[in-house]
């Protein structure tokens, strides 16, 4: 969906024959075999490249805004400090399809450090953004197309690309080419996006390194990205925030010891309870937060939830859930007896009230079982995505199917689990608007006294 959106956005903008240097374009000509080969290897070179500093020029309205940024194609992600057009700035992090923003922190950006809190997400290229947001979305999304594990077809580029001019960028001699935006498409020939090939300008130095990239974002001049390859910086802080999935994952099979640990994660919870801290993106610029408990002894989740629509108490059991609007931020030790809105799971219209918060809460309830899971099945199906924490206290981020989850490619499951010291420490859930999270800490909670009328309805 993201690839289709970026191609559609660039194609809709059309093409203005704007040169990449002020002097105007020289006579275009077909590319030579050597130039086609250089273009064909560009995305593969980027795939293996170190993170790079960027300077982006965005034509917005009557002015051109300059955006400083960093790009890591390995993740991939962009971290930028974006002017708002009225003298202020915001910080932005982007991965394919999603962008997160927060209030400016000039010192953190200067240190290439990403603040942990204050972020909200939105879907890129949704058609509802401002002119600045749309321009930034198109340009950043285009950057994500500039990487591939394998070289492109030089014969195709020899047919479709043209040489435009030579010039100097940051003291380096470059040749500039007009060529299609090169992306891998999953559609069959003749499908909705077949033949979609909007163009861009690529300026390459003699070694085939991309020095400038230009694309039409709908203004009278092209948006441009200069790759400041000689600018040194410490890239250790270029890590996506949790709402965008956290550090990079590299799915791998689990070893026997970890398979055994994972197989017992749910049975370890069977007679336990835990404190819950929850954060779930529920829309563009909106994150629901919650705190409370999950008690696997009675299969009860009890939380206080806050979002843009207000605050509510949430009680969930296997048969359904109930909500109660409240004013304060505290979670009463004993749930109120009256005023609840009840949603039984077998109701025909329950899906209208069952959102991402409820989905994550029910996954928490499912994370307990009387018996361990099948260790052999876990060894075959589970994947280790990465290892956080320290060497002495590792936290294993894993995925494995629970209760008949649909099969998924490694690293693409809807849920991820953080396992520390043999216990479940966090559950992550992939949503359309980003990654929701429920952090767990073992706590011996007294059993929640569910009002008897609710108990009859929700189990």
C-alpha positions as a printed NumPy array, in Angstrom:
array([[  0.   ,   0.   ,   0.   ],
       [  2.822,   2.398,   0.822],
       [  4.613,   1.743,  -2.494],
       [  1.4  ,   2.28 ,  -4.432],
       [  0.773,   5.527,  -2.528],
       [  4.194,   6.997,  -3.288],
       [  4.025,   6.067,  -6.969],
       [  0.534,   7.521,  -7.252],
       [  1.562,  10.744,  -5.5  ],
       [  4.613,  11.319,  -7.698],
       [  2.774,  10.321, -10.86 ],
       [ -0.075,  12.701, -10.015],
       [  2.401,  15.553,  -9.6  ],
       [  3.542,  15.033, -13.195],
       [  6.924,  16.223, -14.362],
       [  8.461,  19.63 , -14.823],
       [ 11.716,  19.637, -16.774],
       [ 13.632,  21.481, -14.081],
       [ 17.397,  21.248, -14.179],
       [ 19.414,  20.235, -11.128],
       [ 21.713,  23.222, -11.646],
       [ 20.821,  26.909, -12.052],
       [ 22.365,  27.079, -15.523],
       [ 19.685,  24.986, -17.204],
       [ 19.819,  21.515, -18.66 ],
       [ 22.266,  20.592, -21.388],
       [ 21.027,  18.558, -24.319],
       [ 19.636,  15.247, -23.099],
       [ 20.931,  12.045, -24.643],
       [ 20.526,   8.308, -24.059],
       [ 22.761,   6.86 , -21.359],
       [ 25.808,   4.803, -22.29 ],
       [ 26.214,   1.184, -21.177],
       [ 28.628,   2.314, -18.462],
       [ 26.175,   4.949, -17.206],
       [ 23.296,   2.465, -17.218],
       [ 25.425,   0.074, -15.152],
       [ 26.276,   2.884, -12.727],
       [ 22.565,   3.697, -12.282],
       [ 21.706,   0.016, -11.914],
       [ 24.15 ,  -0.388,  -9.027],
       [ 23.087,   2.797,  -7.184],
       [ 20.329,   1.296,  -5.014],
       [ 22.457,  -1.701,  -4.073],
       [ 25.263,   0.656,  -2.994],
       [ 22.772,   2.52 ,  -0.827],
       [ 21.539,  -0.747,   0.695],
       [ 25.007,  -1.426,   2.083],
       [ 25.889,   2.2  ,   2.905],
       [ 26.423,   3.747,   6.326],
       [ 23.834,   6.263,   7.628],
       [ 24.167,   9.636,   5.932],
       [ 23.344,  13.256,   6.757],
       [ 20.851,  14.989,   4.471],
       [ 19.816,  18.483,   3.515],
       [ 16.376,  18.583,   1.942],
       [ 14.832,  21.482,   0.027],
       [ 11.022,  21.516,   0.005],
       [  9.116,  24.028,  -2.152],
       [  6.002,  24.886,  -0.135],
       [  3.819,  27.742,  -1.269],
       [  5.95 ,  30.723,  -2.211],
       [  9.041,  29.645,  -0.275],
       [ 11.517,  26.799,  -0.109],
       [ 12.023,  25.217,   3.313],
       [ 15.333,  23.628,   4.275],
       [ 15.172,  20.455,   6.356],
       [ 18.207,  18.906,   8.037],
       [ 17.933,  15.158,   8.452],
       [ 19.665,  11.811,   8.811],
       [ 18.905,   8.67 ,   6.827],
       [ 19.614,   5.035,   7.676],
       [ 18.718,   2.791,   4.741],
       [ 19.362,  -0.333,   6.809],
       [ 16.239,   0.161,   8.949],
       [ 15.065,   2.174,   6.917],
       [ 14.276,   5.439,   8.72 ],
       [ 14.653,   9.217,   8.439],
       [ 15.142,  11.519,  11.44 ],
       [ 14.566,  15.186,  10.65 ],
       [ 14.119,  18.641,  12.15 ],
       [ 11.385,  20.287,  10.102],
       [ 10.593,  24.026,   9.988],
       [  6.886,  24.753,  10.335],
       [  6.993,  27.789,   8.053],
       [  6.34 ,  30.278,  10.864],
       [  9.689,  30.285,  12.666],
       [  9.3  ,  27.089,  14.682],
       [ 10.411,  23.502,  14.211],
       [  9.191,  19.983,  14.904],
       [ 11.113,  16.736,  15.127],
       [ 10.047,  13.943,  12.794],
       [ 10.874,  10.272,  12.447],
       [  9.677,   8.292,   9.45 ],
       [  9.63 ,   4.684,   8.322],
       [  7.88 ,   3.458,   5.16 ],
       [  4.218,   4.375,   5.48 ],
       [  4.344,   6.092,   8.888],
       [  5.709,   9.325,  10.299],
       [  5.966,  10.363,  13.959],
       [  6.299,  13.951,  15.16 ],
       [  6.844,  15.764,  18.438],
       [  7.788,  19.187,  19.791],
       [ 11.22 ,  20.486,  18.841],
       [ 14.323,  19.497,  20.797],
       [ 17.209,  21.271,  19.073],
       [ 19.846,  19.908,  21.46 ],
       [ 18.714,  16.313,  21.01 ],
       [ 18.732,  16.618,  17.233],
       [ 22.196,  18.189,  17.268],
       [ 23.412,  15.159,  19.235],
       [ 21.629,  12.778,  16.807],
       [ 19.606,  11.641,  19.798],
       [ 15.923,  10.724,  19.593],
       [ 13.754,  11.792,  22.576],
       [ 11.754,   8.889,  23.967],
       [  8.425,  10.551,  24.709],
       [  5.97 ,  13.079,  23.325],
       [  5.543,  11.432,  19.912],
       [  2.378,  10.861,  17.904],
       [  2.075,   9.099,  14.568],
       [  0.174,   9.589,  11.347],
       [ -0.166,   7.633,   8.137],
       [  1.895,   9.1  ,   5.318],
       [  0.272,  10.142,   2.031],
       [ -3.225,   9.734,   3.447],
       [ -4.519,  12.707,   1.449],
       [ -5.509,  14.634,   4.58 ],
       [ -2.206,  16.367,   5.395],
       [ -1.149,  19.982,   4.945],
       [  0.877,  21.04 ,   1.921],
       [  4.071,  20.806,   3.992],
       [  3.148,  17.364,   5.321],
       [  2.297,  16.042,   1.863],
       [  5.499,  17.423,   0.345],
       [  7.582,  15.919,   3.145],
       [  5.733,  12.595,   2.838],
       [  6.393,  12.342,  -0.9  ],
       [ 10.058,  13.249,  -0.6  ],
       [ 10.809,  10.991,   2.373],
       [  8.835,   8.117,   0.848],
       [ 10.831,   8.542,  -2.347],
       [ 14.05 ,   8.205,  -0.339],
       [ 12.895,   4.806,   0.903],
       [ 12.69 ,   3.569,  -2.69 ],
       [ 16.402,   4.26 ,  -3.219],
       [ 17.638,   0.996,  -1.725],
       [ 17.579,  -2.618,  -2.914],
       [ 19.363,  -5.822,  -1.961],
       [ 20.223,  -6.503,  -5.608],
       [ 21.233,  -4.314,  -8.526],
       [ 18.59 ,  -3.119, -10.954],
       [ 18.443,  -4.18 , -14.613],
       [ 20.944,  -2.079, -16.59 ],
       [ 19.242,  -2.99 , -19.865],
       [ 15.953,  -1.503, -18.657],
       [ 17.715,   1.662, -17.488],
       [ 19.586,   1.915, -20.788],
       [ 16.167,   2.008, -22.446],
       [ 14.362,   4.353, -20.029],
       [ 17.022,   6.674, -18.535],
       [ 18.562,   9.772, -20.099],
       [ 21.728,  11.735, -19.311],
       [ 20.912,  15.38 , -18.601],
       [ 24.035,  17.256, -17.598],
       [ 27.262,  17.342, -15.669],
       [ 27.939,  19.568, -12.693],
       [ 29.571,  20.014,  -9.293],
       [ 27.9  ,  19.154,  -5.963],
       [ 29.821,  19.7  ,  -2.719],
       [ 33.041,  19.875,  -4.725],
       [ 32.4  ,  16.529,  -6.434],
       [ 31.932,  16.189, -10.181],
       [ 28.575,  14.561, -10.947],
       [ 26.53 ,  13.377, -13.88 ],
       [ 22.797,  13.849, -13.588],
       [ 20.279,  11.422, -15.027],
       [ 16.544,  11.412, -15.528],
       [ 15.272,   7.9  , -14.747],
       [ 12.228,   6.091, -13.359],
       [ 11.731,   5.705,  -9.621],
       [ 12.884,   2.131,  -9.214],
       [ 10.756,  -0.002,  -6.892],
       [  9.822,  -3.652,  -6.617],
       [  6.137,  -4.219,  -7.323],
       [  4.163,  -7.266,  -6.184],
       [  1.326,  -6.815,  -8.666],
       [  0.917,  -9.105, -11.637],
       [  1.354,  -7.556, -15.103],
       [ -1.779,  -5.656, -15.985],
       [ -2.618,  -5.004, -12.324],
       [ -3.622,  -1.664, -10.879],
       [ -0.067,  -0.327, -10.613],
       [  1.437,  -2.056, -13.646],
       [  3.374,   0.417, -15.776],
       [  3.433,   3.121, -13.1  ],
       [  6.904,   4.629, -13.405],
       [  7.14 ,   8.28 , -12.375],
       [ 10.569,   9.813, -12.866],
       [ 13.189,  11.575, -10.773],
       [ 16.625,  13.14 , -11.223],
       [ 19.662,  11.289,  -9.878],
       [ 23.06 ,  12.979,  -9.597],
       [ 25.908,  10.45 ,  -9.226],
       [ 29.623,  10.958,  -8.709],
       [ 32.285,   8.965, -10.534],
       [ 32.064,   6.122,  -7.995],
       [ 28.305,   5.787,  -8.425],
       [ 27.443,   7.413,  -5.082],
       [ 24.167,   9.338,  -5.09 ],
       [ 24.905,  12.992,  -4.319],
       [ 21.542,  14.595,  -5.087],
       [ 18.034,  13.277,  -5.648],
       [ 15.206,  15.403,  -7.051],
       [ 11.547,  14.617,  -7.514],
       [  8.429,  16.565,  -8.35 ],
       [  6.132,  16.933,  -5.337],
       [  3.604,  19.145,  -7.118],
       [  5.287,  22.558,  -6.931],
       [  6.795,  24.616,  -9.753],
       [ 10.277,  23.471,  -8.753],
       [ 11.564,  20.073,  -7.721],
       [ 12.056,  18.965,  -4.155],
       [ 15.673,  17.974,  -3.617],
       [ 17.814,  15.951,  -1.243],
       [ 21.576,  16.488,  -0.969],
       [ 23.514,  13.581,   0.554],
       [ 26.202,  15.088,   2.804],
       [ 28.451,  12.043,   2.715],
       [ 31.459,  13.837,   4.186],
       [ 29.602,  15.034,   7.306],
       [ 30.688,  12.861,  10.265],
       [ 28.242,  11.951,  13.042],
       [ 27.589,   9.21 ,  15.576],
       [ 24.736,   7.11 ,  14.165],
       [ 24.2  ,   5.062,  17.351],
       [ 21.187,   7.189,  18.273],
       [ 19.367,   6.624,  14.971],
       [ 16.841,   4.192,  16.402],
       [ 13.118,   4.299,  15.602],
       [ 10.874,   5.107,  18.546],
       [  8.709,   2.341,  19.997],
       [  5.616,   3.648,  18.172],
       [  7.479,   2.951,  14.909],
       [  8.688,  -0.483,  15.949],
       [ 11.859,   0.228,  17.916],
       [ 15.346,  -0.946,  16.911],
       [ 15.881,  -2.905,  13.716],
       [ 14.866,  -6.561,  13.729],
       [ 16.666,  -9.48 ,  12.095],
       [ 14.408, -12.56 ,  12.346],
       [ 16.26 , -15.767,  13.171],
       [ 15.333, -19.228,  14.395],
       [ 15.299, -19.704,  18.174],
       [ 17.671, -22.146,  19.828],
       [ 16.529, -24.988,  22.048],
       [ 16.926, -23.106,  25.318],
       [ 14.935, -20.109,  24.124],
       [ 12.261, -22.369,  22.611],
       [ 11.862, -24.01 ,  26.018],
       [ 11.584, -20.633,  27.717],
       [  8.977, -19.381,  25.235],
       [  6.971, -22.598,  25.574],
       [  6.561, -21.918,  29.296],
       [  5.83 , -18.161,  29.1  ],
       [  2.062, -18.553,  29.153],
       [  1.993, -21.324,  31.757],
       [  4.187, -19.161,  34.021],
       [  1.361, -16.592,  33.993],
       [ -1.431, -19.035,  34.773],
       [ -1.598, -18.312,  38.505],
       [ -0.156, -14.778,  38.412],
       [ -1.195, -11.149,  38.027],
       [  0.692,  -8.168,  36.606],
       [  0.679,  -4.402,  36.467],
       [  0.018,  -2.998,  32.977],
       [  1.192,   0.233,  31.326],
       [ -0.364,   0.595,  27.891],
       [  0.122,   2.928,  24.903],
       [ -1.664,   2.355,  21.598],
       [ -1.812,   4.607,  18.505],
       [ -5.477,   4.866,  17.571],
       [ -5.443,   7.466,  14.786],
       [ -3.39 ,  10.215,  13.18 ],
       [ -1.883,  12.214,  16.028],
       [ -3.759,  10.196,  18.675],
       [ -2.347,   7.75 ,  21.213],
       [ -4.454,   6.026,  23.868],
       [ -2.709,   5.375,  27.177],
       [ -3.762,   3.163,  30.03 ],
       [ -2.71 ,   1.713,  33.351],
       [ -4.083,  -1.043,  35.518],
       [ -3.755,  -4.791,  35.908],
       [ -4.26 ,  -8.138,  34.245],
       [ -5.15 , -11.047,  36.522],
       [ -4.76 , -14.409,  34.829],
       [ -6.104, -16.219,  37.906],
       [ -9.574, -14.878,  37.163],
       [ -8.976, -13.874,  33.521],
       [ -9.729, -10.219,  34.293],
       [ -8.182,  -7.067,  32.86 ],
       [ -8.978,  -3.812,  34.677],
       [ -7.581,  -0.533,  33.353],
       [ -7.99 ,   3.226,  33.267],
       [ -7.737,   4.395,  29.629],
       [ -7.244,   7.955,  28.319],
       [ -7.523,   9.109,  24.715],
       [ -8.767,  12.071,  22.681],
       [-12.395,  11.222,  23.489],
       [-11.833,  11.321,  27.262],
       [-11.171,   8.9  ,  30.087],
       [-12.81 ,   5.579,  30.823],
       [-12.519,   2.484,  32.938],
       [-12.214,  -0.793,  31.035],
       [-13.103,  -4.209,  32.455],
       [-12.496,  -7.213,  30.205],
       [-13.124, -10.92 ,  30.658],
       [-13.293, -13.758,  28.121],
       [-16.998, -13.217,  27.45 ],
       [-16.909,  -9.483,  26.827],
       [-15.874,  -6.071,  28.108],
       [-17.462,  -3.08 ,  29.82 ],
       [-16.561,   0.616,  29.831],
       [-17.427,   3.463,  32.176],
       [-16.7  ,   7.138,  31.439],
       [-14.853,   8.88 ,  34.292],
       [-13.371,  12.301,  35.018],
       [-10.342,  11.498,  37.162],
       [ -7.117,   9.748,  36.221],
       [ -7.174,   7.283,  39.104],
       [ -8.164,   3.636,  38.864],
       [-10.572,   2.806,  41.723],
       [ -9.442,  -0.243,  43.671],
       [-13.021,  -1.577,  43.52 ],
       [-14.88 ,  -1.05 ,  40.221],
       [-18.054,   1.055,  40.543],
       [-21.231,  -0.999,  40.715],
       [-23.287,   0.947,  38.159],
       [-23.086,   2.933,  34.926],
       [-21.178,   0.444,  32.773],
       [-21.698,   0.04 ,  29.036],
       [-21.451,  -3.676,  28.311],
       [-20.278,  -5.338,  25.083],
       [-20.592,  -9.095,  24.951],
       [-18.245, -10.698,  22.432],
       [-21.028, -12.692,  20.803],
       [-23.056,  -9.547,  20.069],
       [-23.425,  -8.879,  16.337],
       [-22.431,  -5.216,  16.692],
       [-19.48 ,  -5.693,  19.087],
       [-16.948,  -4.951,  16.332],
       [-18.076,  -1.304,  16.302],
       [-16.726,  -0.911,  19.85 ],
       [-13.788,  -3.301,  19.601],
       [-10.769,  -1.161,  18.712],
       [ -6.998,  -1.532,  18.974],
       [ -6.998,  -0.974,  22.75 ],
       [ -9.438,  -3.822,  23.265],
       [ -7.503,  -6.01 ,  20.83 ],
       [ -4.297,  -5.583,  22.822],
       [ -6.078,  -6.123,  26.144],
       [ -7.541,  -9.399,  24.922],
       [ -4.144, -10.51 ,  23.712],
       [ -2.922,  -9.937,  27.283],
       [ -5.697, -12.193,  28.583],
       [ -4.635, -14.85 ,  26.075],
       [ -1.081, -14.849,  27.411],
       [ -1.832, -17.489,  30.055],
       [ -2.369, -21.224,  29.752],
       [ -2.696, -24.081,  32.214],
       [ -0.091, -26.185,  30.38 ],
       [  3.14 , -25.201,  28.581],
       [  2.959, -24.802,  24.811],
       [  4.402, -27.463,  22.516],
       [  8.17 , -26.907,  22.651],
       [  8.798, -28.59 ,  19.296],
       [  6.185, -26.418,  17.591],
       [  7.655, -23.316,  19.218],
       [ 11.15 , -24.274,  18.039],
       [  9.804, -24.572,  14.5  ],
       [  7.554, -21.518,  14.391],
       [  9.008, -18.93 ,  16.789],
       [ 11.498, -16.295,  15.649],
       [ 14.026, -14.242,  17.581],
       [ 13.718, -10.684,  16.23 ],
       [ 16.448,  -9.038,  18.295],
       [ 18.023,  -9.102,  21.752],
       [ 17.724,  -6.003,  23.946],
       [ 18.947,  -5.392,  27.49 ],
       [ 22.481,  -6.367,  28.487],
       [ 24.635,  -9.454,  28.215],
       [ 23.89 , -10.252,  31.86 ],
       [ 20.178,  -9.407,  31.641],
       [ 19.043, -10.012,  28.051],
       [ 15.546,  -9.238,  26.839],
       [ 14.506, -11.444,  23.945],
       [ 12.09 ,  -9.892,  21.452],
       [ 10.311, -12.808,  19.809],
       [  7.245, -13.72 ,  17.812],
       [  5.325, -16.983,  17.935],
       [  1.748, -18.011,  17.15 ],
       [ -0.808, -17.938,  19.959],
       [ -4.266, -19.517,  19.827],
       [ -4.324, -20.098,  16.089],
       [ -2.812, -16.818,  14.877],
       [ -2.696, -16.55 ,  11.104],
       [  0.633, -17.587,   9.534],
       [  2.986, -14.668,   8.857],
       [  6.362, -14.154,   7.262],
       [  9.24 , -13.935,   9.783],
       [  9.233, -10.47 ,  11.336],
       [  5.721,  -9.67 ,  10.084],
       [  3.55 , -11.08 ,  12.858],
       [  0.838,  -8.856,  14.324],
       [  2.293,  -9.381,  17.825],
       [  5.778,  -9.354,  19.353],
       [  6.707, -10.475,  22.842],
       [  9.517,  -9.294,  25.115],
       [ 10.764, -12.097,  27.353],
       [ 13.086, -11.258,  30.266],
       [ 14.282, -13.658,  32.958],
       [ 11.872, -16.278,  31.681],
       [  8.805, -14.031,  32.063],
       [  6.668, -11.986,  29.703],
       [  7.724,  -8.347,  30.073],
       [  5.927,  -6.636,  27.184],
       [  3.495,  -7.31 ,  24.352],
       [  3.692,  -5.228,  21.176],
       [  0.915,  -5.055,  18.593],
       [  1.29 ,  -3.8  ,  15.029],
       [ -1.526,  -1.45 ,  14.011],
       [ -2.324,   0.693,  10.992],
       [ -1.148,   3.784,  12.895],
       [  1.987,   2.336,  14.51 ],
       [  3.013,  -0.076,  17.247],
       [  0.978,  -0.445,  20.421],
       [  2.644,  -1.649,  23.594],
       [  1.607,  -3.142,  26.923],
       [  4.431,  -3.291,  29.455],
       [  4.019,  -5.833,  32.249],
       [  5.565,  -6.055,  35.692],
       [  4.75 ,  -8.893,  38.084],
       [  2.545,  -7.724,  40.928],
       [  0.494,  -9.735,  43.417],
       [ -2.808,  -7.9  ,  42.949],
       [ -5.891,  -8.681,  45.017],
       [ -8.569, -10.145,  42.778],
       [-10.78 ,  -7.445,  41.235],
       [-14.313,  -7.501,  42.599],
       [-16.268,  -7.432,  39.331],
       [-19.875,  -6.295,  39.932],
       [-22.071,  -9.38 ,  39.793],
       [-24.312,  -8.033,  37.028],
       [-21.248,  -7.481,  34.825],
       [-19.879, -10.872,  35.756],
       [-23.012, -12.524,  34.404],
       [-22.586, -10.755,  31.047],
       [-18.827, -10.769,  30.412],
       [-17.883, -14.077,  32.021]])
